[in-house]
Amino acid sequence: MKHKKSSNPNDNIYHTIVKNRKIDRMIMPFEAVYCVWLIITLVLNFKLFAYSIDAQFVLISLFFISGWVSSLIKKHRMKKSRK
């Protein structure tokens, strides 16, 4: 069953918010386990805690760099298609 498009531009925003909330609910248990992991390693093995924080920094940096590169590529393609 296809949904007809409504003329309300906010419907897209509401759909995105609901979709993001569903994703957050799926990710939240992993975040909780990671927080417990950090607390345990902070108390019992500081070296492992430091490696975990380093890995987190690298992963977050890669995520933001990939988003930045992706947006640059999209902008470049949009400029090409306008010519």
C-alpha positions as CSV (number, residue, x, y, z in Angstrom):
1,M,0.0,0.0,0.0
2,K,1.5,3.3,-1.1
3,H,1.2,6.4,1.0
4,K,0.2,9.5,-0.9
5,K,2.5,12.4,-0.4
6,S,1.1,15.2,1.6
7,S,1.6,18.9,1.0
8,N,2.9,19.4,4.5
9,P,6.7,19.8,4.4
10,N,6.9,18.9,8.1
11,D,5.8,15.3,7.4
12,N,9.3,14.5,6.2
13,I,10.8,16.0,9.5
14,Y,8.4,13.9,11.6
15,H,9.3,10.8,9.7
16,T,13.0,11.4,10.2
17,I,12.5,12.1,14.0
18,V,10.6,8.8,14.4
19,K,13.2,6.9,12.4
20,N,16.0,8.4,14.5
21,R,14.2,7.4,17.7
22,K,13.9,3.8,16.5
23,I,17.6,3.7,15.7
24,D,18.5,5.3,19.1
25,R,16.5,2.5,20.9
26,M,18.5,-0.1,19.1
27,I,21.9,1.5,19.8
28,M,21.2,2.4,23.4
29,P,21.9,-1.1,24.9
30,F,25.3,-1.1,23.1
31,E,26.1,2.3,24.6
32,A,25.1,1.1,28.0
33,V,27.4,-1.9,27.7
34,Y,30.2,0.4,26.5
35,C,29.7,2.7,29.5
36,V,29.9,-0.2,31.9
37,W,33.0,-1.4,30.0
38,L,34.6,2.0,30.5
39,I,33.8,2.1,34.2
40,I,35.2,-1.4,34.8
41,T,38.4,-0.7,32.9
42,L,38.8,2.7,34.6
43,V,38.8,1.0,38.0
44,L,40.6,-2.3,37.2
45,N,42.9,-1.7,34.2
46,F,43.6,1.9,33.3
47,K,45.8,1.0,30.4
48,L,42.9,-0.8,28.7
49,F,40.7,2.2,29.5
50,A,43.1,4.5,27.8
51,Y,43.2,2.3,24.7
52,S,39.4,2.2,24.7
53,I,39.2,6.0,24.7
54,D,41.8,6.2,22.0
55,A,39.8,3.8,19.8
56,Q,36.7,5.8,20.5
57,F,38.4,9.0,19.4
58,V,39.7,7.4,16.2
59,L,36.3,5.9,15.3
60,I,34.5,9.2,15.9
61,S,37.1,11.1,13.9
62,L,36.7,8.7,11.0
63,F,32.9,9.1,11.2
64,F,33.1,12.9,11.0
65,I,35.8,12.8,8.3
66,S,33.8,10.4,6.1
67,G,30.7,12.7,6.5
68,W,32.8,15.7,5.6
69,V,34.3,14.0,2.5
70,S,30.8,12.8,1.5
71,S,29.4,16.3,1.7
72,L,32.3,17.6,-0.4
73,I,31.6,15.0,-3.1
74,K,27.9,15.8,-3.1
75,K,28.7,19.6,-3.5
76,H,31.1,18.8,-6.3
77,R,28.5,16.7,-8.1
78,M,25.9,19.3,-7.7
79,K,28.2,22.0,-9.2
80,K,28.9,19.7,-12.1
81,S,25.3,18.9,-12.8
82,R,24.4,22.7,-12.9
83,K,27.0,23.4,-15.7
